[in-house]
Amino acid sequence: QQAVQGALHLPCLWLRGLVPWDWTWGKVVDHEVPQQFIADGPWLPPGQRLQLPINAIAGTDGSGGEHSKDHRLRRVAWGLAVATHDEYMPFAHASGPVFGAQTVPRAELTALIWLIVHTTGSVEVAIDAKYVVKGYAKGPKGKHVPNKDLWADLWEAHLGREGTISIHWTPSHVGEQELIHD
């Protein structure tokens, strides 16, 4: 009886086993978050690299957004800020979307890639993602299975880049006082 009644209102479900669009991908589309790229500071046009000042430091991060537990709805983004040891106020920052699978590790890695692609000169980078810190330490010959597309982009961006990039792990979600006392 339930199938006969249901067939009148949702024939695709009751007669063919096809779930209605608004129960699956339609639900995801309703939660689509328009992502945009933002850059502020002395960044140069694509193909050119910003010469970092002496004592440059940077911090990167990735985030999973409000639907981070549901991979179908999750939309991640990355951000970075650049300053110097002499003047801790950032002089440049950028943020943007992640292409492909929407995971926080991809966001963390994308932030580092963006920094490498758009800068030249030595920089110390604080990253709270051990995945990226450990992967970077392996170097280009290391086995990078998860997100191998992004690791390939990272090592390609390194080619011909002048200056050293020192990656340092930093704890996440701590305030200024916790960092001072560590």
Disulfide bonds with the S-S distance in Angstrom:
none
